[in-house]
């Protein structure tokens, strides 16, 4: 945790040059597209485009690797539970059955189930990296100004900016409390077992919660003393206007969404079926 996770990372890239509102609209339409379709071809294309977007953003993998690995663990765990509780969901969806090998009883690994769960994992791999990219490439203050520009009330927009700024503060408080607890003899190093370290980490949560509540009270008092919310409008120091590349992104994501709808529903079924 040398570098705060999920905090703004300043770079000079095309993705950083986009306004916060542009990136938010892109992310919402991108996520909707990925959620609506089960067409593997579309999801694979979107996954490749997501990798390209990461390359263009100049964000290094190691800067977000912990979050990605953490999400990957729960994604695989979710996939395991999906198979355990519904081992023939793919068979029902694709209306065919190709047994690969037998597990036990009447439970089989089927090609349809594997393909179905592959699509689910592909959905996560399509949406989550873009969501992380949106967070780490968007300046909170500029994002709030962009939201206000497209019609969001400035109080709501400012609350979003504070929430984004608060992520690295919480991580910093956690690290400080962790060091203080270890100085008092609480063992959190690799010398202890993973389970013991998890139990010991719980003792950090209460001080973290109280420090967070105290920070919220201080910020609220400071904003109230400065008259925040007393006016109907406000100006923004980091406000940016839409430029050519913002409109290009709008056109691109709109076309992608429309093309995905056409491909997905042209046969009346949003599940791409390679088994027929």
N, C-alpha and C positions, 0 to 999 in steps of 0.2 A: 504493500500500500504506500509505496514511495510517492506515486502519483495518484491523486484523487480519482476514483472511478466515476464514470458517467458525469463528468464535469466538462465544461467548455475547453476545447483544445485549440489554441490559436494557430492557424496555418494560412498560407497564401495559396488557396486553391479555388477552383471554379465553384465547388460546393459551398465553400465559406462565403463566396461573393454573392450567393443567392440570399434574398431576404428571408427572415424567419417565417413570414406568412407563406411564401412560396414553398419552403420546405415542409411546413405543416400541411398545406393543401396536397402537396405531392405525397406525403406519407399517408394521409387519410385515404386518398384515392388508390394508392398502391396497396394499402392494407385491405380495402374493400374488394379490389380486384382479386387478391390472393384468397380472400375468404369465400368469395362467390364461386370461383372456379375450382373444379377438380380435374381439369385438363392438364395432364402431366407435361405436355408440350409447352403450354403457356407458363407453367410454374418453373420449368427448367430455363426458359428464356429469361424470366424475371430474376431467377437466382443468378444467372450469368451477368445480367445487367446490374444486380446488386453488388457483385464482386468488382465490376468495372467502376461503379460509383465509389467503392471503398478505395480503389487505386487512385482515382481522380482526386479524392479528398485528401490524400497524403497522410491519412491516419494510419499509424503503425499498428500491426496486429497485437503487439505486446502491450499497447496502451489500453486495449479493451479485452485482452485475452481472458482475464479472470472472470469477467462478466459472461463472456461467451461460453467458457467452460462450465460455469455454474448453471447457465440456462441449458446447455447441452445435457448435463446430468439429469435435470428434471424432465427434459424432453424425452430422453431414452427411458426414464422411469415411467413416464406417462404412456409411452409406446408399449412397454411391457404390460402395464395394467390394462391397456386397451385389448391386448391379445388375451390376457387372462380372463377378463369379464365378457369378451365378445369375440371368440376365436373364429367365428364364421360370418362376421359383418361384411367382409369383402365378397363372400359367396352370395350373400343376399343382395348386395348392390349390383354386382356384375352378372348375376343370374347364371353363372357357370361354376364348375368346381373341378380344379386340377390339384389332386393331392400330391405333395412333394415327398413327405415322409411322415410316419406315424409317431405320435408322442406317447399317449396312453389312453386307454378307454376308447372313446369315439372321437378323440381330439387329434386333428391332423394339422400339419403345416400346409397351407394351401397357397398356390401362386396368387390367387385373388386377394387373400388377406395380406400377404406381404406387399403386393402392389398398392393396396388401399392404405396401409400404414406408411409405406414409402411416400405416398402423396401427402399424408398428414405431416410427416417430418419435413418434407419439401416446403410445405406451407410455412412452417415455423422458420426454416432456414431462409425463406424469402422475405418474411416480414421483420423478424427480430433484428437482423443486421442493419436494415434501413432505419428501424426505430432507434437503435443505438447511435447510428451515424447522425440522425437528426438531432439527438441530444448533445453529442460532443462537438458538433460543428456550428451550433447556434448560440450566439451571444445572448444571454438572458435579457439584457436591457434592450437590445435591438429587436429581439423577438416580441417583447411586450409592445414596443412601438409599432411593429408590423401588425400585430393583432388589433390594436386600437385603430390602425389605419383602415382595416377591412371591416370595421363596424363593431368589434368587441368592446364592451365597456372598459374604460381604462382601469377601473378598480379590479376587474377580473384579470385583465392583461397584466397588471402589476403584481397580482397575487401569483400568477403563473411564473413570472420572472423571479420572484422571491423564492418560490419552491425550487426552481432550477438552481438558483444560487446556494440554496440551503443544503444540497446534496454533498458537496465537498466539505461544508462546515460540519455536518453530522459525522462524516468519515474522519475528519480531523479530531473531533471530540472523542470519538470511539478510540482512536489511536492513543490520544493523551490519557484517557481513563485506563486503557489497557496497560500502558507503561507504568502508571501510578499503582495499579493493582499488582503488577509483577514485582515492583519495588517493595511491596508489602508482603511478598512471598507467594503470590498466586502464580502457579505454574501454567504457562500457556505455550511453552516451547514444544518442539518435537520430541523432547525427552519423555513427555507424557503421551499416553495413548490418545487416539483421535476422540474417543468417547469422553475421556476425562477432560480433554481440552474444551469440548463442546459444553460440558457441564460447568466448567470454570468460567466460560465466556458469558454464561447467564448472569453472573455477578456484575458484569459490566453494564447490563441493560438498564437497571434501575437508575444508576447515576447518569446514564446517557439520556434517559427519558426526562429526568428532572432538569438537566442542563438544557435540553431542547425546549422544555416548557418555559424555563427562565429566559431563553433567547427570544422566544415568541413574545413574551411579555415586554421585554425591552424594545423590540422592534415595533410592536403595536403602540407603545407609549411614545416612542420617537416620532412615528408617523402621525399620531394624533396631535402632538405638540406642534408639528409643522403644518397642521391644517389639511392633511391629506383627505380628499373626498369632499371637501367643502365647495369645490367648484364643479361645474358640469363638464368642463373640458380641461385638458392639460397639454403642455408641449413636451417633446421628448428630445433629449440630447442626442441619442443614438438613432434617431429616425432615418430611414433610407427609403428612397422611392424605387418603384419597380423599374427595372432596366430591360434591355433587349433579351438577355439570357433568361430572365425570369419568365417572360412571355413564351420563350421557346420551350421552357420546361412545362408550362401550362399546356401548351399544344401537344407536347409529347405524351404527357401522362393522360390527357384526355383521349388521344388516339389509341393509346395502349388499352385503356379501359373499354372503349367502344369495340375495338378489335377482339378483345378477350370475351366480351359478351356475345359477339357474333359467333366466334369459334366454339364457345362453350354451349350455346343454346341452339345452334343451327339444326340439331337433330332432336330437340326437345328434352335433352337430358344433359345435366351439367357434369356427369361423370364420363370421362374418357375411358372407353372400354376396348382394350387391345385383344380381348379374349374372344371377340366375335368378328 
